[in-house]
Amino acid sequence: MIPDKRTALIFLNGFYDTRQLPFYRKAIQSAITNGYLIVCADGGLHIFECLNRTFGLDLWPTYLIGDLDSVNSNLYSKASTSIKTVSDWIGHTDKDSTDGQLAVELALREFDFNYLCIYGSLPHRYETDHFLANLKLLRLANKIRPDVQVVLNDPQQAIYRLRSKLTIRRHTSDSTEQISLIAHDKNVKVRYSQGLRWNLNGLWIDPDKPTAVRNEFQSDAEEVIIELEDSSDPVLVIHNF
């Protein structure tokens, strides 16, 4: 669910689960209805082409940014009349920024948005480097704007970078939903948690040991709340549903 805030959607050139096309269609149509910014990073444009072809729609992003080495001329020709292309980077495949980085910077530096919802962060086959780089976009967003909320969103998974307090709503009613915390810094300590099968109150998360993975929603919990100590470093929170 996309919050009712100043929100931008970013579509990366990553993996899209074509078995879950209604998930992407709903997100895009809701964004258009609410007037949210939609930014495509290079080949992220292909999910729009796929949705338009499958459902007979005419959905396009607000902006297209990147070197466009993953967008063929036919697709660009179809889309270019409906979108704004940031032309500065076209053809610059030797640039010092990823296309995803450019999209995040456009949304945060050029516009006043406080919530980023990023799609297509998961890798194509064996492109783990792309996924790890996309995780860095969470950190980059907070560096540009410390108060921004950002999530990597996929049909059955959401990844957050928790810096203070996070509330996660249950997505389903007929299956176990899982919450994992992954620390990359040494000083990650949970002050309080609610709604989890294994309570995390007072837990220091060792960055060298994956001991805080695969926790579960309590069976009667509609939401999970996790709050860090004021002095804690950020932590990645992964919600599988």
Buried (B, 14 or more C-beta within 10 A) or exposed (E): EBEEEBBBBBBBBBBBEEEEBEBBBEBBBBBBEEEBBBBBBBBBBBBBBBBBEEEEEEBBBBBBBBBBEBBEEEBBEBBBEEBEBBEEBBEEEEBEBBBBBBBBBBBBEEEEBBBBBBBBBBBEEEEEEBBEBBBBBBBBBBEEBEEBBBBBBBBEBBBBBBBEEBEBEBBEEEEEBBBBBBBBEEBBBBBBBBBBBEBBEEBBBEBEEEEBEEBBBBEEBEEBBBBBBEEBBBBBBBBBB
